[in-house]
Amino acid sequence: MGIISKVEAVKIINKCAVLYNDNLSGNNVLFITVNDNKAAYFETLFQPNNFLHLTGMKTDLSSEYFYKSSLNQKLSPDSISFDPGGTTEIKLEILHRLMSIHIHARMVGDYDDSRPLLVTDKFAGTVTMAMGFTYSNSFYIPNTALKLDVREITIQATRRRVAAILTKPRADSRYKRLTYIAKGMTIDNDILAPVLNDKVDTLNLVADFPIPGIDNMQYVG
């Protein structure tokens, strides 16, 4: 993307705020992984005040007001500044794709502490983008974004492929929307059963695509 103006940055941020509101804000996202025929998961929570951290912007606005202004297309270029290290432009380059992390993540892993100034616990993403999460109050909270291959910033022994991703509104007790399932994986696979039984309402599961594995699952695409 290179050097961009504050006006251009605001346009990107405003568009991404709408996507964040539509896709992530107020939702839990459940990443299910498989390794050695065993399933595991980590559970995330996206809140309005997390959006600012993903943009890389510097501002005197509160994180809540920054998000609200962006969502309402009222963010002023005069209220923001870029990180002097150049990370803001890099984050903005991938921000649009990260707003669909609940669909596009393919790998997760624990952060390898390779960057002295970066504090986070876990990453989810692809070979071109990564979203970092820090653990707080039973959930992993998004706190950073990097234009990097997840494999470059995670501990190899903890790295896992994503088998399935589900989302739900925070107030719901169980997950009912499937947003991704890996090729060759079926929702009735015995490997997934321990996680599904614990976290998912499989009887009322819906998706925007045909769900492989159970014929009576609801397709709402």
Backbone bond lengths (Angstrom), bond angles and torsions (degrees), N, CA, C in turn:
res aa  C-N    CA-C-N  psi(-1)  N-CA   C-N-CA  omega(-1)  CA-C   N-CA-C  phi
1 M - - - 1.461 - - 1.521 111.56 -
2 G 1.343 117.28 -36.90 1.449 120.40 178.55 1.518 111.90 73.70
3 I 1.339 115.48 -158.59 1.459 121.13 -177.75 1.522 109.71 -74.68
4 I 1.310 115.76 131.74 1.462 120.95 177.01 1.518 109.08 -128.65
5 S 1.308 116.20 159.80 1.456 121.35 179.05 1.525 110.25 -84.69
6 K 1.327 115.35 166.25 1.462 119.53 176.36 1.522 111.26 -64.42
7 V 1.325 115.96 -34.83 1.475 119.74 178.63 1.525 110.27 -63.28
8 E 1.322 116.44 -43.82 1.469 120.35 178.04 1.529 110.62 -65.62
9 A 1.323 116.55 -38.79 1.463 120.61 178.80 1.526 111.21 -61.98
10 V 1.321 115.55 -42.16 1.474 119.58 179.50 1.524 111.03 -62.77
11 K 1.315 117.36 -39.07 1.470 120.18 178.61 1.525 110.83 -61.14
12 I 1.326 116.27 -42.84 1.470 120.73 178.59 1.514 110.52 -64.41
13 I 1.317 115.86 -46.66 1.466 121.18 -177.62 1.520 110.69 -62.60
14 N 1.329 116.76 -43.25 1.463 120.03 -179.53 1.528 111.84 -60.96
15 K 1.336 116.04 -44.35 1.464 119.68 179.25 1.527 110.78 -63.94
16 C 1.316 116.21 -40.74 1.457 119.94 -177.95 1.522 111.97 -71.99
17 A 1.327 117.15 -29.53 1.465 119.90 176.59 1.523 111.09 -62.77
18 V 1.324 115.49 -38.88 1.475 119.68 177.38 1.528 110.20 -64.23
19 L 1.327 116.35 -42.96 1.462 120.61 178.49 1.531 111.05 -65.55
20 Y 1.314 116.18 -40.52 1.460 120.38 178.02 1.530 110.18 -61.61
21 N 1.312 116.01 -41.69 1.465 120.57 178.35 1.520 111.43 -64.73
22 D 1.330 116.48 -42.08 1.466 120.90 -177.03 1.524 112.61 -73.36
23 N 1.333 116.78 -35.34 1.463 120.61 -170.00 1.527 115.24 -102.91
24 L 1.330 117.14 -34.24 1.455 118.85 -165.09 1.531 115.20 -127.52
25 S 1.301 118.20 -41.96 1.460 120.75 -171.44 1.533 111.99 -58.60
26 G 1.323 114.98 129.74 1.464 120.65 -179.44 1.508 114.13 81.26
27 N 1.335 116.94 6.89 1.464 121.30 -175.90 1.521 112.37 -114.84
28 N 1.313 114.26 151.62 1.459 122.36 164.34 1.523 108.24 -93.37
29 V 1.320 116.50 141.21 1.459 121.89 172.53 1.515 107.91 -121.79
30 L 1.323 115.87 127.49 1.458 122.88 -178.10 1.524 109.29 -106.47
31 F 1.321 116.38 116.13 1.461 121.85 176.61 1.529 108.09 -99.15
32 I 1.320 116.54 116.89 1.467 121.49 177.44 1.523 108.07 -102.10
33 T 1.318 115.75 130.98 1.462 121.05 -179.28 1.522 110.45 -121.61
34 V 1.326 115.42 159.97 1.463 121.13 178.87 1.521 109.12 -132.01
35 N 1.322 115.67 135.06 1.463 121.31 175.27 1.522 108.22 -151.20
36 D 1.333 116.98 130.52 1.468 121.58 -178.89 1.526 111.62 52.17
37 N 1.343 114.94 42.76 1.472 121.81 177.72 1.526 113.24 60.95
38 K 1.325 116.20 26.84 1.460 120.94 174.74 1.519 109.27 -126.69
39 A 1.318 116.24 136.52 1.464 121.12 -179.88 1.522 110.62 -96.55
40 A 1.309 115.22 144.88 1.455 122.71 173.38 1.524 107.31 -140.78
41 Y 1.308 117.16 176.40 1.457 119.32 -179.71 1.525 110.48 -155.94
42 F 1.320 114.28 160.81 1.462 118.49 162.58 1.522 108.49 -137.88
43 E 1.320 113.90 145.50 1.449 122.12 -169.30 1.528 109.75 -112.45
44 T 1.314 116.54 129.40 1.458 120.85 -176.14 1.528 110.88 -115.17
45 L 1.322 114.50 161.29 1.464 121.11 176.25 1.523 108.46 -135.73
46 F 1.316 116.53 124.35 1.454 122.83 179.05 1.529 109.00 -106.29
47 Q 1.327 115.65 124.06 1.453 121.25 -179.40 1.533 110.16 -122.78
48 P 1.326 117.79 161.04 1.468 119.94 -178.81 1.523 113.65 -54.66
49 N 1.330 117.60 -38.21 1.463 119.22 -176.00 1.524 113.68 -76.15
50 N 1.314 118.45 -3.44 1.471 121.14 176.89 1.527 112.83 -83.14
51 F 1.317 117.01 -19.74 1.462 120.87 -172.85 1.523 112.34 -60.38
52 L 1.329 117.75 -43.09 1.460 121.93 -177.85 1.524 111.69 -55.63
53 H 1.331 117.86 -42.17 1.461 121.57 -177.06 1.534 111.25 -62.86
54 L 1.313 116.89 -31.35 1.462 120.40 -178.33 1.520 112.33 -75.26
55 T 1.330 117.57 -23.33 1.461 120.92 -178.79 1.525 112.49 -80.28
56 G 1.324 117.60 -24.51 1.461 120.77 -176.89 1.511 114.07 78.13
57 M 1.319 117.68 6.70 1.453 121.88 -177.09 1.534 112.23 -76.50
58 K 1.324 114.80 151.15 1.456 122.46 169.97 1.525 107.78 -103.09
59 T 1.317 117.13 134.97 1.454 120.43 -179.04 1.519 110.12 -161.68
60 D 1.328 115.75 154.09 1.463 121.34 173.96 1.521 111.18 -88.56
61 L 1.329 116.92 -5.56 1.464 120.77 177.85 1.526 109.70 -71.37
62 S 1.306 117.00 149.73 1.460 119.53 171.71 1.519 108.76 -66.41
63 S 1.314 117.32 155.33 1.460 120.26 -178.83 1.520 111.37 -61.93
64 E 1.332 116.61 -34.83 1.463 120.00 179.12 1.526 111.37 -68.31
65 Y 1.339 116.03 -42.76 1.464 119.56 -178.73 1.531 110.91 -70.58
66 F 1.330 116.43 -36.72 1.460 120.51 176.04 1.527 110.37 -57.74
67 Y 1.321 116.08 -47.55 1.465 120.23 -179.18 1.530 111.13 -65.23
68 K 1.325 116.52 -44.80 1.463 120.35 -179.34 1.524 110.64 -62.07
69 S 1.323 117.46 -42.13 1.471 120.93 179.54 1.519 110.81 -65.03
70 S 1.327 116.69 -41.21 1.460 120.76 178.86 1.527 110.71 -64.91
71 L 1.309 115.43 -43.91 1.463 120.38 -178.59 1.525 111.22 -62.99
72 N 1.326 116.25 -35.48 1.466 120.83 -179.57 1.523 112.82 -91.00
73 Q 1.355 115.85 9.49 1.467 122.08 178.43 1.530 111.87 59.78
74 K 1.329 116.51 36.81 1.462 121.14 -177.92 1.526 112.68 -122.50
75 L 1.314 117.25 12.61 1.459 120.02 178.82 1.532 109.60 -69.66
76 S 1.312 115.85 129.73 1.460 120.41 -178.49 1.525 111.07 -92.16
77 P 1.320 118.46 135.82 1.466 120.40 175.32 1.525 112.61 -58.36
78 D 1.339 116.67 -27.85 1.460 120.46 -179.27 1.521 112.81 -71.82
79 S 1.336 117.51 -13.39 1.466 120.71 -176.24 1.529 112.67 -95.26
80 I 1.334 117.33 1.58 1.459 120.38 -176.59 1.527 111.15 -126.90
81 S 1.310 115.56 158.87 1.464 121.26 172.28 1.515 108.46 -146.57
82 F 1.327 116.07 156.65 1.454 121.95 -178.74 1.523 110.08 -87.53
83 D 1.313 115.32 149.88 1.460 120.00 172.43 1.530 108.44 -63.57
84 P 1.336 118.15 130.10 1.474 119.37 -177.58 1.527 113.79 -62.56
85 G 1.322 117.24 -18.34 1.458 120.14 179.50 1.513 114.19 -80.25
86 G 1.334 117.63 -3.23 1.458 121.35 177.55 1.516 115.02 86.53
87 T 1.338 116.92 5.57 1.465 118.79 -176.90 1.525 112.71 -74.20
88 T 1.329 116.84 -25.09 1.462 119.09 -177.68 1.521 111.30 -61.53
89 E 1.329 117.17 -48.15 1.470 121.06 -179.81 1.528 110.81 -59.44
90 I 1.318 116.77 -38.18 1.466 120.86 -179.64 1.528 110.52 -67.33
91 K 1.331 116.75 -42.79 1.463 120.20 178.64 1.528 111.30 -63.92
92 L 1.329 115.82 -41.12 1.462 119.18 -179.42 1.523 111.99 -64.74
93 E 1.316 116.59 -28.61 1.461 120.74 -179.98 1.524 112.09 -64.54
94 I 1.317 117.44 -31.49 1.470 120.87 -177.96 1.519 113.36 -109.25
95 L 1.334 116.89 -1.73 1.465 120.43 -172.89 1.525 112.15 -58.33
96 H 1.329 116.89 -41.52 1.467 120.42 -178.87 1.525 110.90 -58.78
97 R 1.323 117.73 -44.18 1.470 120.91 -179.34 1.528 111.63 -69.33
98 L 1.323 116.25 -33.46 1.459 119.30 -179.66 1.528 112.59 -68.30
99 M 1.305 116.43 -20.22 1.466 119.10 177.29 1.525 111.74 -69.99
100 S 1.339 116.28 -6.68 1.466 121.33 174.57 1.526 110.45 -118.74
101 I 1.315 116.80 31.56 1.466 120.79 179.81 1.519 111.19 -58.84
102 H 1.334 116.90 -26.76 1.461 121.88 -179.72 1.528 112.17 -72.77
103 I 1.312 116.51 -6.55 1.465 121.82 177.14 1.528 111.07 -115.28
104 H 1.319 116.70 -38.05 1.465 120.97 -166.83 1.525 115.82 -99.31
105 A 1.313 119.50 -12.46 1.473 119.55 -179.61 1.523 110.25 -61.42
106 R 1.325 115.82 135.13 1.461 120.60 179.84 1.527 112.92 -124.88
107 M 1.336 117.05 -14.01 1.465 121.35 179.59 1.521 109.51 -141.76
108 V 1.327 115.93 150.27 1.459 121.62 171.77 1.524 108.21 -136.99
109 G 1.312 115.21 159.47 1.457 119.43 177.27 1.514 110.91 -175.42
110 D 1.326 116.67 162.51 1.459 122.10 177.71 1.522 110.20 -78.09
111 Y 1.307 115.81 139.36 1.458 121.91 -179.74 1.525 110.50 -61.27
112 D 1.333 116.16 139.39 1.468 120.73 -176.13 1.532 114.20 -94.21
113 D 1.325 117.08 7.69 1.476 122.10 177.71 1.531 112.50 58.90
114 S 1.305 116.81 31.84 1.461 120.56 -176.71 1.523 113.50 -81.46
115 R 1.334 117.87 -9.27 1.455 121.36 -178.91 1.529 109.00 -119.97
116 P 1.316 118.27 110.01 1.470 122.01 -171.87 1.530 114.63 -56.31
117 L 1.323 117.80 -32.87 1.464 120.28 -176.39 1.522 113.48 -91.50
118 L 1.306 117.57 -1.99 1.462 121.38 -177.35 1.521 110.78 -101.81
119 V 1.325 115.82 122.92 1.463 121.19 178.43 1.523 108.36 -114.97
120 T 1.303 116.44 110.72 1.458 122.93 176.02 1.519 107.91 -159.03
121 D 1.322 117.35 173.15 1.466 120.52 -174.86 1.522 114.40 -115.22
122 K 1.316 116.50 -36.16 1.463 119.90 -171.39 1.521 109.04 -149.21
123 F 1.334 116.59 151.01 1.461 121.49 177.33 1.526 110.40 -123.35
124 A 1.329 114.45 146.73 1.462 122.10 170.11 1.515 107.43 -132.08
125 G 1.340 117.05 142.78 1.450 118.64 178.63 1.503 113.18 165.99
126 T 1.337 115.21 -141.83 1.465 122.07 -174.35 1.530 108.27 -137.80
127 V 1.319 115.95 -162.72 1.466 119.76 177.50 1.528 111.73 -80.50
128 T 1.329 117.96 -5.09 1.466 120.64 -178.44 1.524 114.23 -123.36
129 M 1.318 118.84 -9.22 1.461 120.56 -178.19 1.525 109.87 -153.26
130 A 1.334 114.37 151.70 1.462 119.47 -179.20 1.514 110.18 -145.47
131 M 1.307 116.40 136.53 1.457 122.38 173.70 1.520 107.88 -111.63
132 G 1.331 116.02 129.03 1.453 120.71 -179.52 1.517 111.88 -95.73
133 F 1.324 115.26 148.93 1.462 121.83 -178.81 1.519 109.98 -132.60
134 T 1.322 115.56 140.85 1.451 121.27 174.03 1.519 109.22 -115.52
135 Y 1.320 117.19 143.42 1.470 121.28 -173.80 1.524 110.45 -82.95
136 S 1.332 116.44 131.82 1.457 121.49 179.38 1.516 110.39 -158.28
137 N 1.317 116.19 124.56 1.470 121.48 174.18 1.529 112.96 52.26
138 S 1.315 115.65 51.10 1.473 123.70 172.41 1.526 114.63 80.65
139 F 1.330 117.78 -3.47 1.463 119.78 -179.78 1.525 110.20 -131.19
140 Y 1.338 114.62 159.11 1.453 120.78 170.32 1.527 108.05 -92.71
141 I 1.338 115.84 126.04 1.462 122.85 -174.60 1.529 109.24 -107.72
142 P 1.341 119.45 131.58 1.463 120.32 -179.81 1.525 111.32 -66.69
143 N 1.333 116.25 132.38 1.467 118.11 -178.34 1.528 114.43 -138.90
144 T 1.345 118.00 -0.17 1.459 118.47 177.22 1.523 110.28 -163.73
145 A 1.328 114.78 164.30 1.465 121.25 177.88 1.519 108.16 -140.17
146 L 1.326 116.22 139.65 1.450 121.44 -179.43 1.525 110.50 -135.70
147 K 1.316 115.74 142.86 1.463 120.12 173.31 1.529 107.65 -91.54
148 L 1.340 114.84 76.76 1.456 121.64 -175.92 1.516 110.05 -147.21
149 D 1.310 115.44 159.17 1.456 122.93 170.21 1.535 107.58 -71.31
150 V 1.324 116.80 127.69 1.465 120.51 179.52 1.524 111.47 -52.87
151 R 1.316 116.91 -32.34 1.463 120.61 -177.82 1.527 112.52 -67.53
152 E 1.318 117.52 -19.78 1.460 121.20 -178.51 1.527 113.13 -80.64
153 I 1.319 117.67 -14.34 1.466 120.64 -172.30 1.524 112.90 -130.03
154 T 1.326 116.47 14.11 1.463 119.77 179.54 1.524 110.95 -125.60
155 I 1.320 115.14 156.19 1.458 121.76 178.90 1.530 108.65 -75.14
156 Q 1.312 116.86 125.30 1.465 121.14 -173.24 1.527 112.25 -55.74
157 A 1.318 117.17 -40.89 1.466 120.57 -176.79 1.523 112.55 -65.97
158 T 1.332 116.93 -19.51 1.468 120.18 -178.97 1.521 112.47 -101.06
159 R 1.318 116.87 -5.84 1.452 120.98 -173.94 1.525 110.76 -72.24
160 R 1.325 115.83 134.49 1.467 121.23 -177.88 1.517 110.19 -138.23
161 R 1.337 115.81 148.89 1.461 119.04 172.76 1.521 108.51 -83.42
162 V 1.305 115.60 146.38 1.461 121.10 178.68 1.525 109.06 -80.12
163 A 1.318 115.64 124.88 1.462 121.13 179.46 1.518 111.43 -93.77
164 A 1.324 116.54 -34.25 1.460 120.50 -179.43 1.522 109.13 -161.51
165 I 1.323 115.58 152.91 1.460 122.11 175.72 1.522 108.30 -132.06
166 L 1.321 115.57 136.04 1.460 121.41 178.07 1.522 109.33 -132.71
167 T 1.324 116.16 154.22 1.457 120.73 178.42 1.526 110.11 -131.78
168 K 1.329 113.77 160.11 1.463 120.48 174.39 1.524 109.62 -159.21
169 P 1.330 118.05 154.27 1.458 119.43 169.21 1.528 109.25 -62.49
170 R 1.310 116.86 146.42 1.461 120.97 -175.98 1.533 112.16 -55.34
171 A 1.326 117.24 -35.20 1.462 120.58 -175.85 1.529 113.30 -72.16
172 D 1.333 117.81 -19.96 1.463 120.30 -179.47 1.524 110.42 -75.70
173 S 1.307 115.96 146.00 1.457 119.93 -177.42 1.524 113.03 -83.05
174 R 1.343 117.91 -28.33 1.459 121.00 -177.29 1.524 110.60 -134.17
175 Y 1.313 115.10 153.98 1.459 121.81 -178.60 1.528 110.61 -79.09
176 K 1.350 115.12 136.55 1.456 119.71 -179.56 1.527 113.11 -128.07
177 R 1.343 118.10 -10.19 1.464 119.77 -178.13 1.518 110.52 -114.03
178 L 1.328 114.79 121.20 1.455 122.49 175.36 1.529 108.13 -92.68
179 T 1.326 116.73 124.86 1.464 119.71 -178.60 1.522 112.74 -109.10
180 Y 1.341 116.51 -16.96 1.462 119.95 178.19 1.526 109.13 -158.80
181 I 1.333 115.63 141.54 1.455 121.17 169.37 1.530 107.58 -141.71
182 A 1.302 116.52 134.45 1.462 121.64 -173.71 1.529 110.94 -64.27
183 K 1.322 115.15 149.84 1.454 120.96 177.17 1.522 109.96 -58.95
184 G 1.325 115.60 131.70 1.457 120.90 -179.58 1.515 114.08 88.12
185 M 1.330 117.10 -10.84 1.462 121.22 178.34 1.526 109.25 -93.46
186 T 1.313 116.64 142.24 1.459 121.26 175.98 1.517 109.02 -121.81
187 I 1.308 115.66 151.01 1.456 120.36 -174.60 1.532 112.14 -69.77
188 D 1.339 117.00 -17.39 1.459 120.08 177.85 1.527 112.07 -96.96
189 N 1.327 116.94 12.14 1.456 121.08 178.11 1.528 110.02 -63.44
190 D 1.315 116.86 131.10 1.463 121.05 -177.54 1.521 112.62 -60.02
191 I 1.329 117.18 -26.50 1.467 120.15 179.94 1.526 110.87 -63.67
192 L 1.321 116.84 -36.17 1.456 121.00 -178.21 1.520 113.54 -80.60
193 A 1.312 117.00 -16.27 1.464 121.73 -170.78 1.532 114.12 -52.74
194 P 1.336 120.60 -45.30 1.471 119.13 -178.08 1.526 113.38 -58.68
195 V 1.332 116.52 -39.92 1.467 119.92 179.79 1.523 110.42 -74.02
196 L 1.315 117.05 -45.20 1.464 120.49 -178.99 1.516 111.40 -60.85
197 N 1.308 116.96 -43.86 1.462 120.55 -179.35 1.520 111.61 -62.49
198 D 1.322 116.24 -31.40 1.459 121.01 -177.32 1.523 112.79 -83.39
199 K 1.343 116.82 -33.93 1.461 119.37 -167.43 1.528 115.85 -120.93
200 V 1.325 118.56 -18.09 1.461 120.75 -166.48 1.521 112.44 -119.24
201 D 1.312 115.67 139.87 1.467 122.49 172.77 1.533 107.07 -88.56
202 T 1.321 115.42 83.88 1.462 119.66 -173.69 1.528 112.53 -67.98
203 L 1.316 118.00 -23.13 1.464 120.57 -179.54 1.528 111.95 -71.57
204 N 1.317 116.01 -22.00 1.474 119.68 -177.94 1.526 111.71 -122.45
205 L 1.313 116.81 25.20 1.452 121.69 -177.12 1.525 110.73 -69.40
206 V 1.341 116.34 136.87 1.460 121.81 178.38 1.528 109.02 -130.48
207 A 1.321 115.43 161.84 1.470 121.51 177.63 1.512 108.76 -157.96
208 D 1.329 115.61 166.75 1.456 121.10 176.09 1.522 111.62 -91.16
209 F 1.317 116.50 15.91 1.463 123.27 -179.60 1.520 107.77 -150.57
210 P 1.319 118.56 159.85 1.462 120.02 177.03 1.532 110.03 -60.36
211 I 1.321 117.01 129.78 1.464 121.54 -177.51 1.522 109.35 -88.04
212 P 1.317 118.01 118.13 1.457 119.90 -178.78 1.531 112.81 -74.16
213 G 1.321 115.31 130.58 1.455 118.14 171.31 1.507 116.51 123.25
214 I 1.337 117.31 -34.57 1.461 119.61 -179.39 1.519 107.81 -134.28
215 D 1.306 114.99 117.33 1.467 120.94 -171.89 1.513 113.17 -62.87
216 N 1.338 118.23 -33.66 1.454 119.05 -174.60 1.524 114.00 -89.66
217 M 1.335 117.27 7.40 1.451 119.56 176.02 1.522 109.04 -67.30
218 Q 1.331 115.54 151.03 1.453 120.16 -173.98 1.528 111.95 -87.25
219 Y 1.318 114.60 127.68 1.460 121.00 174.68 1.528 107.09 -104.34
220 V 1.354 115.84 119.56 1.456 118.16 -174.25 1.529 112.04 -115.85
221 G 1.329 116.77 15.84 1.463 120.15 -176.91 1.514 112.75 -68.20
